[in-house]
Amino acid sequence: YGCRLRPCCLLLLPLLLLPFLLNYFLNNSTPTPMPTAPPAPPPMRIPVPIPAPPPPAPPPPPPPVPVPVPAAAPVPAPPAFGAFGTCIGWGDPHLRTFDGKRADYYSSGDYYLVKSGSISIQGQYLPTKFTNGLAVTKMVAIGGPVLKGNKLIIGPLAATWNGAPILGQLGSHFSQPGLLTANYDTSGALIDTTGGVDASKKKK
């Protein structure tokens, strides 16, 4: 027969070699790189706003400035009265003092009959045509803190209170509440009867 290839053998030969060729190409082929996923982005940090510190407390208001209160006008203390006494003046310038002594003023002039911190009484002595040049009591003035600055003057024919006439006629009255009361009437004591003081007799 010889070694002669038939056409059918030539056709079978590639088929027999196909598995070997496939295996060869599969093992020697360069693998196609698979695309890798991109790395995950880092977590986003959202800035959280930090609250601002509270504003400082306002300073306390200054203390109120004390308004000076005007001091009330001092009220004068009422005069302090000591023991009660009696002083009598009559007729010619005769006096019976608080301590019971006799005093006579025959010379003309103005004299203090009473002088203290609360009251002062002055007498004015002048001569008349009936006394041969000897002085008699012509006027009496009373003032001082006890009368609160007022002045009472009693003369032979008239009386005044701070210069205004008072007691203008018999039977008239004058009063200052809390200070004094004066009456012009027929009541009174006849003092000079025998040259001394006699307060027991009344003039009717």
Secondary structure, 3 states (H helix, E strand, C coil): CCCCCCHHHHHHHHHHHHHHHHHHHHHHCCCCCCCCCCCCCCCCCCCCCCCCCCCCCCCCCCCCCCCCCCCCCCCCCCCCCCCCCCCEEECCCEEECCCCCEEECCCCEEEEEEECCCCEEEEEEEECCCCCCCEEEEEEEEECHHHCCCCEEECCCCEEECCEEECCCCCCEEEECCCEEEECCCCCECCECCCCECCCCECC
